[in-house]
């Protein structure tokens, strides 16, 4: 738990810094959109996870979350592979 307590705010600060660097002229809009999406997801997540938690328990919620992250992980790995292929092609030229 202490490691999570240290890692969570560090990761959040890094994410917010990166979002702020995307377009300094739109920083306020980007941060507002990030906050809105975050609160919306927490609200919807609580509604959708309630039946899972009530009927199957916390472990089932953890498994459901892990399964929902898998498509994003696959997408991120595919994007990384494509970027590396482009960089290899550029270096050969």
mmCIF file as gemmi writes it, N, C-alpha and C atoms, coordinates in Angstrom:
data_model
loop_
_atom_site.group_PDB
_atom_site.id
_atom_site.type_symbol
_atom_site.label_atom_id
_atom_site.label_alt_id
_atom_site.label_comp_id
_atom_site.label_asym_id
_atom_site.label_entity_id
_atom_site.label_seq_id
_atom_site.pdbx_PDB_ins_code
_atom_site.Cartn_x
_atom_site.Cartn_y
_atom_site.Cartn_z
_atom_site.occupancy
_atom_site.B_iso_or_equiv
_atom_site.pdbx_formal_charge
_atom_site.auth_seq_id
_atom_site.auth_asym_id
_atom_site.pdbx_PDB_model_num
ATOM 1 N N . UNK Axp A 1 ? 0.806 -1.195 0 1 0 ? 1 A 1
ATOM 2 C CA . UNK Axp A 1 ? 0 0 0 1 0 ? 1 A 1
ATOM 3 C C . UNK Axp A 1 ? 0.856 1.269 0 1 0 ? 1 A 1
ATOM 4 N N . UNK Axp A 2 ? 1.955 1.3 0.756 1 0 ? 2 A 1
ATOM 5 C CA . UNK Axp A 2 ? 2.776 2.518 0.697 1 0 ? 2 A 1
ATOM 6 C C . UNK Axp A 2 ? 3.312 2.797 -0.705 1 0 ? 2 A 1
ATOM 7 N N . UNK Axp A 3 ? 3.7 1.744 -1.426 1 0 ? 3 A 1
ATOM 8 C CA . UNK Axp A 3 ? 4.205 1.953 -2.786 1 0 ? 3 A 1
ATOM 9 C C . UNK Axp A 3 ? 3.106 2.538 -3.678 1 0 ? 3 A 1
ATOM 10 N N . UNK Axp A 4 ? 1.875 2.04 -3.54 1 0 ? 4 A 1
ATOM 11 C CA . UNK Axp A 4 ? 0.758 2.576 -4.313 1 0 ? 4 A 1
ATOM 12 C C . UNK Axp A 4 ? 0.49 4.028 -3.916 1 0 ? 4 A 1
ATOM 13 N N . UNK Axp A 5 ? 0.584 4.314 -2.641 1 0 ? 5 A 1
ATOM 14 C CA . UNK Axp A 5 ? 0.369 5.681 -2.167 1 0 ? 5 A 1
ATOM 15 C C . UNK Axp A 5 ? 1.394 6.663 -2.703 1 0 ? 5 A 1
ATOM 16 N N . UNK Axp A 6 ? 2.605 6.192 -2.968 1 0 ? 6 A 1
ATOM 17 C CA . UNK Axp A 6 ? 3.648 7.054 -3.535 1 0 ? 6 A 1
ATOM 18 C C . UNK Axp A 6 ? 3.515 7.126 -5.056 1 0 ? 6 A 1
ATOM 19 N N . UNK Axp A 7 ? 3.245 5.99 -5.695 1 0 ? 7 A 1
ATOM 20 C CA . UNK Axp A 7 ? 3.199 5.931 -7.158 1 0 ? 7 A 1
ATOM 21 C C . UNK Axp A 7 ? 1.986 6.665 -7.733 1 0 ? 7 A 1
ATOM 22 N N . UNK Axp A 8 ? 0.854 6.615 -7.065 1 0 ? 8 A 1
ATOM 23 C CA . UNK Axp A 8 ? -0.366 7.204 -7.604 1 0 ? 8 A 1
ATOM 24 C C . UNK Axp A 8 ? -0.253 8.71 -7.841 1 0 ? 8 A 1
ATOM 25 N N . UNK Axp A 9 ? 0.141 9.521 -6.863 1 0 ? 9 A 1
ATOM 26 C CA . UNK Axp A 9 ? 0.237 10.954 -7.142 1 0 ? 9 A 1
ATOM 27 C C . UNK Axp A 9 ? 1.349 11.305 -8.125 1 0 ? 9 A 1
ATOM 28 N N . UNK Axp A 10 ? 2.426 10.526 -8.139 1 0 ? 10 A 1
ATOM 29 C CA . UNK Axp A 10 ? 3.496 10.777 -9.104 1 0 ? 10 A 1
ATOM 30 C C . UNK Axp A 10 ? 2.974 10.544 -10.52 1 0 ? 10 A 1
ATOM 31 N N . UNK Axp A 11 ? 2.284 9.428 -10.727 1 0 ? 11 A 1
ATOM 32 C CA . UNK Axp A 11 ? 1.733 9.12 -12.045 1 0 ? 11 A 1
ATOM 33 C C . UNK Axp A 11 ? 0.698 10.156 -12.465 1 0 ? 11 A 1
ATOM 34 N N . UNK Axp A 12 ? -0.133 10.581 -11.536 1 0 ? 12 A 1
ATOM 35 C CA . UNK Axp A 12 ? -1.14 11.593 -11.847 1 0 ? 12 A 1
ATOM 36 C C . UNK Axp A 12 ? -0.491 12.912 -12.248 1 0 ? 12 A 1
ATOM 37 N N . UNK Axp A 13 ? 0.531 13.32 -11.523 1 0 ? 13 A 1
ATOM 38 C CA . UNK Axp A 13 ? 1.231 14.56 -11.863 1 0 ? 13 A 1
ATOM 39 C C . UNK Axp A 13 ? 1.923 14.47 -13.222 1 0 ? 13 A 1
ATOM 40 N N . UNK Axp A 14 ? 2.524 13.325 -13.53 1 0 ? 14 A 1
ATOM 41 C CA . UNK Axp A 14 ? 3.155 13.146 -14.839 1 0 ? 14 A 1
ATOM 42 C C . UNK Axp A 14 ? 2.122 13.2 -15.961 1 0 ? 14 A 1
ATOM 43 N N . UNK Axp A 15 ? 0.971 12.586 -15.735 1 0 ? 15 A 1
ATOM 44 C CA . UNK Axp A 15 ? -0.094 12.603 -16.735 1 0 ? 15 A 1
ATOM 45 C C . UNK Axp A 15 ? -0.597 14.027 -16.964 1 0 ? 15 A 1
ATOM 46 N N . UNK Axp A 16 ? -0.851 14.749 -15.893 1 0 ? 16 A 1
ATOM 47 C CA . UNK Axp A 16 ? -1.353 16.114 -16.023 1 0 ? 16 A 1
ATOM 48 C C . UNK Axp A 16 ? -0.321 17.033 -16.666 1 0 ? 16 A 1
ATOM 49 N N . UNK Axp A 17 ? 0.937 16.829 -16.357 1 0 ? 17 A 1
ATOM 50 C CA . UNK Axp A 17 ? 1.993 17.626 -17.005 1 0 ? 17 A 1
ATOM 51 C C . UNK Axp A 17 ? 2.018 17.371 -18.499 1 0 ? 17 A 1
ATOM 52 N N . UNK Axp A 18 ? 1.917 16.102 -18.874 1 0 ? 18 A 1
ATOM 53 C CA . UNK Axp A 18 ? 1.911 15.745 -20.297 1 0 ? 18 A 1
ATOM 54 C C . UNK Axp A 18 ? 0.691 16.326 -21.007 1 0 ? 18 A 1
ATOM 55 N N . UNK Axp A 19 ? -0.464 16.258 -20.371 1 0 ? 19 A 1
ATOM 56 C CA . UNK Axp A 19 ? -1.665 16.832 -20.965 1 0 ? 19 A 1
ATOM 57 C C . UNK Axp A 19 ? -1.518 18.343 -21.149 1 0 ? 19 A 1
ATOM 58 N N . UNK Axp A 20 ? -0.929 19.007 -20.163 1 0 ? 20 A 1
ATOM 59 C CA . UNK Axp A 20 ? -0.731 20.447 -20.248 1 0 ? 20 A 1
ATOM 60 C C . UNK Axp A 20 ? 0.229 20.859 -21.338 1 0 ? 20 A 1
ATOM 61 N N . UNK Axp A 21 ? 1.157 19.986 -21.691 1 0 ? 21 A 1
ATOM 62 C CA . UNK Axp A 21 ? 2.139 20.287 -22.734 1 0 ? 21 A 1
ATOM 63 C C . UNK Axp A 21 ? 1.607 20.06 -24.14 1 0 ? 21 A 1
ATOM 64 N N . UNK Axp A 22 ? 0.46 19.401 -24.275 1 0 ? 22 A 1
ATOM 65 C CA . UNK Axp A 22 ? -0.067 19.106 -25.61 1 0 ? 22 A 1
ATOM 66 C C . UNK Axp A 22 ? -0.318 20.379 -26.405 1 0 ? 22 A 1
ATOM 67 N N . UNK Axp A 23 ? -1.018 21.319 -25.811 1 0 ? 23 A 1
ATOM 68 C CA . UNK Axp A 23 ? -1.301 22.596 -26.471 1 0 ? 23 A 1
ATOM 69 C C . UNK Axp A 23 ? -1.451 23.648 -25.381 1 0 ? 23 A 1
ATOM 70 N N . UNK Axp A 24 ? -0.393 24.409 -25.112 1 0 ? 24 A 1
ATOM 71 C CA . UNK Axp A 24 ? -0.458 25.392 -24.021 1 0 ? 24 A 1
ATOM 72 C C . UNK Axp A 24 ? -1.612 26.387 -24.167 1 0 ? 24 A 1
ATOM 73 N N . UNK Axp A 25 ? -2.016 26.713 -25.383 1 0 ? 25 A 1
ATOM 74 C CA . UNK Axp A 25 ? -3.115 27.65 -25.58 1 0 ? 25 A 1
ATOM 75 C C . UNK Axp A 25 ? -4.456 27.041 -25.163 1 0 ? 25 A 1
ATOM 76 N N . UNK Axp A 26 ? -4.54 25.73 -25.17 1 0 ? 26 A 1
ATOM 77 C CA . UNK Axp A 26 ? -5.784 25.031 -24.82 1 0 ? 26 A 1
ATOM 78 C C . UNK Axp A 26 ? -5.687 24.311 -23.472 1 0 ? 26 A 1
ATOM 79 N N . UNK Axp A 27 ? -4.709 24.68 -22.67 1 0 ? 27 A 1
ATOM 80 C CA . UNK Axp A 27 ? -4.446 23.962 -21.416 1 0 ? 27 A 1
ATOM 81 C C . UNK Axp A 27 ? -5.682 23.85 -20.528 1 0 ? 27 A 1
ATOM 82 N N . UNK Axp A 28 ? -6.403 24.951 -20.351 1 0 ? 28 A 1
ATOM 83 C CA . UNK Axp A 28 ? -7.586 24.935 -19.488 1 0 ? 28 A 1
ATOM 84 C C . UNK Axp A 28 ? -8.664 24.004 -20.006 1 0 ? 28 A 1
ATOM 85 N N . UNK Axp A 29 ? -8.892 24.027 -21.309 1 0 ? 29 A 1
ATOM 86 C CA . UNK Axp A 29 ? -9.906 23.153 -21.901 1 0 ? 29 A 1
ATOM 87 C C . UNK Axp A 29 ? -9.5 21.687 -21.767 1 0 ? 29 A 1
ATOM 88 N N . UNK Axp A 30 ? -8.222 21.393 -21.984 1 0 ? 30 A 1
ATOM 89 C CA . UNK Axp A 30 ? -7.743 20.012 -21.882 1 0 ? 30 A 1
ATOM 90 C C . UNK Axp A 30 ? -7.878 19.507 -20.447 1 0 ? 30 A 1
ATOM 91 N N . UNK Axp A 31 ? -7.491 20.332 -19.48 1 0 ? 31 A 1
ATOM 92 C CA . UNK Axp A 31 ? -7.603 19.914 -18.073 1 0 ? 31 A 1
ATOM 93 C C . UNK Axp A 31 ? -9.069 19.758 -17.663 1 0 ? 31 A 1
ATOM 94 N N . UNK Axp A 32 ? -9.926 20.653 -18.153 1 0 ? 32 A 1
ATOM 95 C CA . UNK Axp A 32 ? -11.353 20.539 -17.847 1 0 ? 32 A 1
ATOM 96 C C . UNK Axp A 32 ? -11.952 19.268 -18.432 1 0 ? 32 A 1
ATOM 97 N N . UNK Axp A 33 ? -11.584 18.963 -19.662 1 0 ? 33 A 1
ATOM 98 C CA . UNK Axp A 33 ? -12.077 17.744 -20.293 1 0 ? 33 A 1
ATOM 99 C C . UNK Axp A 33 ? -11.571 16.512 -19.551 1 0 ? 33 A 1
ATOM 100 N N . UNK Axp A 34 ? -10.317 16.528 -19.125 1 0 ? 34 A 1
ATOM 101 C CA . UNK Axp A 34 ? -9.765 15.414 -18.353 1 0 ? 34 A 1
ATOM 102 C C . UNK Axp A 34 ? -10.549 15.226 -17.054 1 0 ? 34 A 1
ATOM 103 N N . UNK Axp A 35 ? -10.831 16.3 -16.349 1 0 ? 35 A 1
ATOM 104 C CA . UNK Axp A 35 ? -11.598 16.207 -15.097 1 0 ? 35 A 1
ATOM 105 C C . UNK Axp A 35 ? -13.006 15.688 -15.344 1 0 ? 35 A 1
ATOM 106 N N . UNK Axp A 36 ? -13.659 16.206 -16.383 1 0 ? 36 A 1
ATOM 107 C CA . UNK Axp A 36 ? -15.027 15.772 -16.678 1 0 ? 36 A 1
ATOM 108 C C . UNK Axp A 36 ? -15.074 14.283 -17.006 1 0 ? 36 A 1
ATOM 109 N N . UNK Axp A 37 ? -14.147 13.822 -17.836 1 0 ? 37 A 1
ATOM 110 C CA . UNK Axp A 37 ? -14.126 12.405 -18.216 1 0 ? 37 A 1
ATOM 111 C C . UNK Axp A 37 ? -13.808 11.536 -16.992 1 0 ? 37 A 1
ATOM 112 N N . UNK Axp A 38 ? -12.899 11.997 -16.156 1 0 ? 38 A 1
ATOM 113 C CA . UNK Axp A 38 ? -12.552 11.237 -14.955 1 0 ? 38 A 1
ATOM 114 C C . UNK Axp A 38 ? -13.75 11.064 -14.041 1 0 ? 38 A 1
ATOM 115 N N . UNK Axp A 39 ? -14.46 12.158 -13.745 1 0 ? 39 A 1
ATOM 116 C CA . UNK Axp A 39 ? -15.624 12.07 -12.854 1 0 ? 39 A 1
ATOM 117 C C . UNK Axp A 39 ? -16.751 11.259 -13.488 1 0 ? 39 A 1
ATOM 118 N N . UNK Axp A 40 ? -16.949 11.39 -14.794 1 0 ? 40 A 1
ATOM 119 C CA . UNK Axp A 40 ? -17.982 10.61 -15.473 1 0 ? 40 A 1
ATOM 120 C C . UNK Axp A 40 ? -17.67 9.12 -15.378 1 0 ? 40 A 1
ATOM 121 N N . UNK Axp A 41 ? -16.404 8.754 -15.597 1 0 ? 41 A 1
ATOM 122 C CA . UNK Axp A 41 ? -16.017 7.339 -15.525 1 0 ? 41 A 1
ATOM 123 C C . UNK Axp A 41 ? -16.159 6.77 -14.121 1 0 ? 41 A 1
ATOM 124 N N . UNK Axp A 42 ? -15.846 7.565 -13.111 1 0 ? 42 A 1
ATOM 125 C CA . UNK Axp A 42 ? -16.026 7.097 -11.73 1 0 ? 42 A 1
ATOM 126 C C . UNK Axp A 42 ? -17.503 6.847 -11.451 1 0 ? 42 A 1
ATOM 127 N N . UNK Axp A 43 ? -18.366 7.749 -11.907 1 0 ? 43 A 1
ATOM 128 C CA . UNK Axp A 43 ? -19.807 7.597 -11.705 1 0 ? 43 A 1
ATOM 129 C C . UNK Axp A 43 ? -20.34 6.359 -12.425 1 0 ? 43 A 1
ATOM 130 N N . UNK Axp A 44 ? -20.007 6.232 -13.708 1 0 ? 44 A 1
ATOM 131 C CA . UNK Axp A 44 ? -20.49 5.097 -14.499 1 0 ? 44 A 1
ATOM 132 C C . UNK Axp A 44 ? -19.893 3.786 -13.971 1 0 ? 44 A 1
ATOM 133 N N . UNK Axp A 45 ? -18.623 3.821 -13.593 1 0 ? 45 A 1
ATOM 134 C CA . UNK Axp A 45 ? -17.989 2.62 -13.058 1 0 ? 45 A 1
ATOM 135 C C . UNK Axp A 45 ? -18.672 2.125 -11.789 1 0 ? 45 A 1
ATOM 136 N N . UNK Axp A 46 ? -19.025 3.056 -10.918 1 0 ? 46 A 1
ATOM 137 C CA . UNK Axp A 46 ? -19.717 2.665 -9.684 1 0 ? 46 A 1
ATOM 138 C C . UNK Axp A 46 ? -21.067 2.027 -9.999 1 0 ? 46 A 1
ATOM 139 N N . UNK Axp A 47 ? -21.769 2.569 -10.987 1 0 ? 47 A 1
ATOM 140 C CA . UNK Axp A 47 ? -23.063 1.989 -11.366 1 0 ? 47 A 1
ATOM 141 C C . UNK Axp A 47 ? -22.902 0.599 -11.979 1 0 ? 47 A 1
ATOM 142 N N . UNK Axp A 48 ? -21.921 0.438 -12.849 1 0 ? 48 A 1
ATOM 143 C CA . UNK Axp A 48 ? -21.761 -0.827 -13.548 1 0 ? 48 A 1
ATOM 144 C C . UNK Axp A 48 ? -21.118 -1.924 -12.697 1 0 ? 48 A 1
ATOM 145 N N . UNK Axp A 49 ? -20.279 -1.539 -11.777 1 0 ? 49 A 1
ATOM 146 C CA . UNK Axp A 49 ? -19.59 -2.533 -10.946 1 0 ? 49 A 1
ATOM 147 C C . UNK Axp A 49 ? -20.417 -2.97 -9.745 1 0 ? 49 A 1
ATOM 148 N N . UNK Axp A 50 ? -21.431 -2.215 -9.395 1 0 ? 50 A 1
ATOM 149 C CA . UNK Axp A 50 ? -22.23 -2.568 -8.217 1 0 ? 50 A 1
ATOM 150 C C . UNK Axp A 50 ? -22.811 -3.977 -8.301 1 0 ? 50 A 1
ATOM 151 N N . UNK Axp A 51 ? -23.478 -4.343 -9.411 1 0 ? 51 A 1
ATOM 152 C CA . UNK Axp A 51 ? -24.021 -5.709 -9.461 1 0 ? 51 A 1
ATOM 153 C C . UNK Axp A 51 ? -22.942 -6.792 -9.406 1 0 ? 51 A 1
ATOM 154 N N . UNK Axp A 52 ? -21.819 -6.531 -10.051 1 0 ? 52 A 1
ATOM 155 C CA . UNK Axp A 52 ? -20.725 -7.508 -10.019 1 0 ? 52 A 1
ATOM 156 C C . UNK Axp A 52 ? -20.243 -7.687 -8.585 1 0 ? 52 A 1
ATOM 157 N N . UNK Axp A 53 ? -20.049 -6.565 -7.884 1 0 ? 53 A 1
ATOM 158 C CA . UNK Axp A 53 ? -19.559 -6.635 -6.514 1 0 ? 53 A 1
ATOM 159 C C . UNK Axp A 53 ? -20.568 -7.331 -5.601 1 0 ? 53 A 1
ATOM 160 N N . UNK Axp A 54 ? -21.851 -6.989 -5.741 1 0 ? 54 A 1
ATOM 161 C CA . UNK Axp A 54 ? -22.87 -7.572 -4.866 1 0 ? 54 A 1
ATOM 162 C C . UNK Axp A 54 ? -23.009 -9.075 -5.064 1 0 ? 54 A 1
ATOM 163 N N . UNK Axp A 55 ? -22.914 -9.543 -6.306 1 0 ? 55 A 1
ATOM 164 C CA . UNK Axp A 55 ? -23.16 -10.958 -6.582 1 0 ? 55 A 1
ATOM 165 C C . UNK Axp A 55 ? -21.9 -11.819 -6.567 1 0 ? 55 A 1
ATOM 166 N N . UNK Axp A 56 ? -20.76 -11.232 -6.955 1 0 ? 56 A 1
ATOM 167 C CA . UNK Axp A 56 ? -19.556 -12.054 -7.108 1 0 ? 56 A 1
ATOM 168 C C . UNK Axp A 56 ? -18.387 -11.623 -6.225 1 0 ? 56 A 1
ATOM 169 N N . UNK Axp A 57 ? -18.431 -10.409 -5.679 1 0 ? 57 A 1
ATOM 170 C CA . UNK Axp A 57 ? -17.374 -9.968 -4.775 1 0 ? 57 A 1
ATOM 171 C C . UNK Axp A 57 ? -16.304 -9.121 -5.449 1 0 ? 57 A 1
ATOM 172 N N . UNK Axp A 58 ? -15.36 -8.704 -4.616 1 0 ? 58 A 1
ATOM 173 C CA . UNK Axp A 58 ? -14.315 -7.786 -5.057 1 0 ? 58 A 1
ATOM 174 C C . UNK Axp A 58 ? -13.374 -8.414 -6.077 1 0 ? 58 A 1
ATOM 175 N N . UNK Axp A 59 ? -13.06 -9.685 -5.911 1 0 ? 59 A 1
ATOM 176 C CA . UNK Axp A 59 ? -12.133 -10.348 -6.84 1 0 ? 59 A 1
ATOM 177 C C . UNK Axp A 59 ? -12.697 -10.335 -8.261 1 0 ? 59 A 1
ATOM 178 N N . UNK Axp A 60 ? -14.002 -10.504 -8.404 1 0 ? 60 A 1
ATOM 179 C CA . UNK Axp A 60 ? -14.62 -10.46 -9.732 1 0 ? 60 A 1
ATOM 180 C C . UNK Axp A 60 ? -14.507 -9.064 -10.33 1 0 ? 60 A 1
ATOM 181 N N . UNK Axp A 61 ? -14.612 -8.042 -9.503 1 0 ? 61 A 1
ATOM 182 C CA . UNK Axp A 61 ? -14.429 -6.661 -9.987 1 0 ? 61 A 1
ATOM 183 C C . UNK Axp A 61 ? -13.008 -6.465 -10.498 1 0 ? 61 A 1
ATOM 184 N N . UNK Axp A 62 ? -12.037 -7.004 -9.784 1 0 ? 62 A 1
ATOM 185 C CA . UNK Axp A 62 ? -10.642 -6.894 -10.216 1 0 ? 62 A 1
ATOM 186 C C . UNK Axp A 62 ? -10.436 -7.62 -11.543 1 0 ? 62 A 1
ATOM 187 N N . UNK Axp A 63 ? -11.012 -8.803 -11.694 1 0 ? 63 A 1
ATOM 188 C CA . UNK Axp A 63 ? -10.889 -9.546 -12.954 1 0 ? 63 A 1
ATOM 189 C C . UNK Axp A 63 ? -11.58 -8.806 -14.096 1 0 ? 63 A 1
ATOM 190 N N . UNK Axp A 64 ? -12.751 -8.238 -13.838 1 0 ? 64 A 1
ATOM 191 C CA . UNK Axp A 64 ? -13.457 -7.473 -14.875 1 0 ? 64 A 1
ATOM 192 C C . UNK Axp A 64 ? -12.61 -6.288 -15.319 1 0 ? 64 A 1
ATOM 193 N N . UNK Axp A 65 ? -11.991 -5.619 -14.369 1 0 ? 65 A 1
ATOM 194 C CA . UNK Axp A 65 ? -11.134 -4.477 -14.705 1 0 ? 65 A 1
ATOM 195 C C . UNK Axp A 65 ? -9.942 -4.922 -15.538 1 0 ? 65 A 1
ATOM 196 N N . UNK Axp A 66 ? -9.336 -6.028 -15.159 1 0 ? 66 A 1
ATOM 197 C CA . UNK Axp A 66 ? -8.192 -6.538 -15.917 1 0 ? 66 A 1
ATOM 198 C C . UNK Axp A 66 ? -8.597 -6.879 -17.347 1 0 ? 66 A 1
ATOM 199 N N . UNK Axp A 67 ? -9.764 -7.465 -17.529 1 0 ? 67 A 1
ATOM 200 C CA . UNK Axp A 67 ? -10.226 -7.824 -18.871 1 0 ? 67 A 1
ATOM 201 C C . UNK Axp A 67 ? -10.549 -6.575 -19.698 1 0 ? 67 A 1
ATOM 202 N N . UNK Axp A 68 ? -11.014 -5.52 -19.046 1 0 ? 68 A 1
ATOM 203 C CA . UNK Axp A 68 ? -11.317 -4.285 -19.762 1 0 ? 68 A 1
ATOM 204 C C . UNK Axp A 68 ? -10.053 -3.537 -20.17 1 0 ? 68 A 1
ATOM 205 N N . UNK Axp A 69 ? -8.955 -3.774 -19.477 1 0 ? 69 A 1
ATOM 206 C CA . UNK Axp A 69 ? -7.695 -3.107 -19.801 1 0 ? 69 A 1
ATOM 207 C C . UNK Axp A 69 ? -6.982 -3.81 -20.963 1 0 ? 69 A 1
ATOM 208 N N . UNK Axp A 70 ? -7.239 -5.075 -21.172 1 0 ? 70 A 1
ATOM 209 C CA . UNK Axp A 70 ? -6.538 -5.831 -22.215 1 0 ? 70 A 1
ATOM 210 C C . UNK Axp A 70 ? -6.644 -5.222 -23.613 1 0 ? 70 A 1
ATOM 211 N N . UNK Axp A 71 ? -7.827 -4.772 -24.067 1 0 ? 71 A 1
ATOM 212 C CA . UNK Axp A 71 ? -7.86 -4.146 -25.403 1 0 ? 71 A 1
ATOM 213 C C . UNK Axp A 71 ? -6.98 -2.9 -25.491 1 0 ? 71 A 1
ATOM 214 N N . UNK Axp A 72 ? -6.95 -2.089 -24.458 1 0 ? 72 A 1
ATOM 215 C CA . UNK Axp A 72 ? -6.1 -0.893 -24.46 1 0 ? 72 A 1
ATOM 216 C C . UNK Axp A 72 ? -4.627 -1.288 -24.489 1 0 ? 72 A 1
ATOM 217 N N . UNK Axp A 73 ? -4.267 -2.327 -23.775 1 0 ? 73 A 1
ATOM 218 C CA . UNK Axp A 73 ? -2.893 -2.805 -23.794 1 0 ? 73 A 1
ATOM 219 C C . UNK Axp A 73 ? -2.514 -3.298 -25.184 1 0 ? 73 A 1
ATOM 220 N N . UNK Axp A 74 ? -3.405 -4.05 -25.811 1 0 ? 74 A 1
ATOM 221 C CA . UNK Axp A 74 ? -3.141 -4.522 -27.169 1 0 ? 74 A 1
ATOM 222 C C . UNK Axp A 74 ? -2.98 -3.372 -28.145 1 0 ? 74 A 1
ATOM 223 N N . UNK Axp A 75 ? -3.839 -2.368 -28.037 1 0 ? 75 A 1
ATOM 224 C CA . UNK Axp A 75 ? -3.753 -1.201 -28.915 1 0 ? 75 A 1
ATOM 225 C C . UNK Axp A 75 ? -2.425 -0.471 -28.708 1 0 ? 75 A 1
ATOM 226 N N . UNK Axp A 76 ? -2.032 -0.264 -27.447 1 0 ? 76 A 1
ATOM 227 C CA . UNK Axp A 76 ? -0.788 0.444 -27.154 1 0 ? 76 A 1
ATOM 228 C C . UNK Axp A 76 ? 0.42 -0.311 -27.702 1 0 ? 76 A 1
ATOM 229 N N . UNK Axp A 77 ? 0.43 -1.619 -27.549 1 0 ? 77 A 1
ATOM 230 C CA . UNK Axp A 77 ? 1.546 -2.417 -28.066 1 0 ? 77 A 1
ATOM 231 C C . UNK Axp A 77 ? 1.602 -2.37 -29.592 1 0 ? 77 A 1
ATOM 232 N N . UNK Axp A 78 ? 0.434 -2.38 -30.234 1 0 ? 78 A 1
ATOM 233 C CA . UNK Axp A 78 ? 0.391 -2.287 -31.694 1 0 ? 78 A 1
ATOM 234 C C . UNK Axp A 78 ? 0.908 -0.93 -32.165 1 0 ? 78 A 1
ATOM 235 N N . UNK Axp A 79 ? 0.537 0.146 -31.473 1 0 ? 79 A 1
ATOM 236 C CA . UNK Axp A 79 ? 1.022 1.472 -31.832 1 0 ? 79 A 1
ATOM 237 C C . UNK Axp A 79 ? 2.535 1.563 -31.68 1 0 ? 79 A 1
ATOM 238 N N . UNK Axp A 80 ? 3.046 0.954 -30.632 1 0 ? 80 A 1
ATOM 239 C CA . UNK Axp A 80 ? 4.5 0.955 -30.413 1 0 ? 80 A 1
ATOM 240 C C . UNK Axp A 80 ? 5.205 0.193 -31.527 1 0 ? 80 A 1
ATOM 241 N N . UNK Axp A 81 ? 4.647 -0.947 -31.919 1 0 ? 81 A 1
ATOM 242 C CA . UNK Axp A 81 ? 5.237 -1.745 -32.989 1 0 ? 81 A 1
ATOM 243 C C . UNK Axp A 81 ? 5.253 -0.963 -34.299 1 0 ? 81 A 1
ATOM 244 N N . UNK Axp A 82 ? 4.152 -0.269 -34.596 1 0 ? 82 A 1
ATOM 245 C CA . UNK Axp A 82 ? 4.079 0.522 -35.826 1 0 ? 82 A 1
ATOM 246 C C . UNK Axp A 82 ? 5.082 1.668 -35.819 1 0 ? 82 A 1
ATOM 247 N N . UNK Axp A 83 ? 5.218 2.322 -34.684 1 0 ? 83 A 1
ATOM 248 C CA . UNK Axp A 83 ? 6.161 3.434 -34.576 1 0 ? 83 A 1
ATOM 249 C C . UNK Axp A 83 ? 7.588 2.942 -34.789 1 0 ? 83 A 1
ATOM 250 N N . UNK Axp A 84 ? 7.929 1.816 -34.201 1 0 ? 84 A 1
ATOM 251 C CA . UNK Axp A 84 ? 9.269 1.267 -34.377 1 0 ? 84 A 1
ATOM 252 C C . UNK Axp A 84 ? 9.519 0.871 -35.822 1 0 ? 84 A 1
ATOM 253 N N . UNK Axp A 85 ? 8.496 0.353 -36.507 1 0 ? 85 A 1
ATOM 254 C CA . UNK Axp A 85 ? 8.654 -0.012 -37.912 1 0 ? 85 A 1
ATOM 255 C C . UNK Axp A 85 ? 8.894 1.221 -38.769 1 0 ? 85 A 1
ATOM 256 N N . UNK Axp A 86 ? 8.19 2.316 -38.479 1 0 ? 86 A 1
ATOM 257 C CA . UNK Axp A 86 ? 8.4 3.561 -39.214 1 0 ? 86 A 1
ATOM 258 C C . UNK Axp A 86 ? 9.811 4.096 -38.972 1 0 ? 86 A 1
ATOM 259 N N . UNK Axp A 87 ? 10.267 4.045 -37.731 1 0 ? 87 A 1
ATOM 260 C CA . UNK Axp A 87 ? 11.605 4.531 -37.414 1 0 ? 87 A 1
ATOM 261 C C . UNK Axp A 87 ? 12.677 3.697 -38.108 1 0 ? 87 A 1
ATOM 262 N N . UNK Axp A 88 ? 12.464 2.376 -38.178 1 0 ? 88 A 1
ATOM 263 C CA . UNK Axp A 88 ? 13.407 1.507 -38.876 1 0 ? 88 A 1
ATOM 264 C C . UNK Axp A 88 ? 13.467 1.832 -40.363 1 0 ? 88 A 1
ATOM 265 N N . UNK Axp A 89 ? 12.303 2.099 -40.963 1 0 ? 89 A 1
ATOM 266 C CA . UNK Axp A 89 ? 12.266 2.437 -42.38 1 0 ? 89 A 1
ATOM 267 C C . UNK Axp A 89 ? 12.976 3.758 -42.643 1 0 ? 89 A 1
ATOM 268 N N . UNK Axp A 90 ? 12.809 4.719 -41.756 1 0 ? 90 A 1
ATOM 269 C CA . UNK Axp A 90 ? 13.467 6.015 -41.913 1 0 ? 90 A 1
ATOM 270 C C . UNK Axp A 90 ? 14.986 5.907 -41.764 1 0 ? 90 A 1
ATOM 271 N N . UNK Axp A 91 ? 15.417 5.042 -40.869 1 0 ? 91 A 1
ATOM 272 C CA . UNK Axp A 91 ? 16.863 4.911 -40.655 1 0 ? 91 A 1
ATOM 273 C C . UNK Axp A 91 ? 17.549 4.176 -41.812 1 0 ? 91 A 1
ATOM 274 N N . UNK Axp A 92 ? 16.801 3.357 -42.546 1 0 ? 92 A 1
ATOM 275 C CA . UNK Axp A 92 ? 17.363 2.631 -43.678 1 0 ? 92 A 1
ATOM 276 C C . UNK Axp A 92 ? 17.533 3.531 -44.893 1 0 ? 92 A 1
ATOM 277 N N . UNK Axp A 93 ? 16.787 4.618 -44.925 1 0 ? 93 A 1
ATOM 278 C CA . UNK Axp A 93 ? 16.841 5.507 -46.101 1 0 ? 93 A 1
ATOM 279 C C . UNK Axp A 93 ? 18.018 6.426 -46.04 1 0 ? 93 A 1
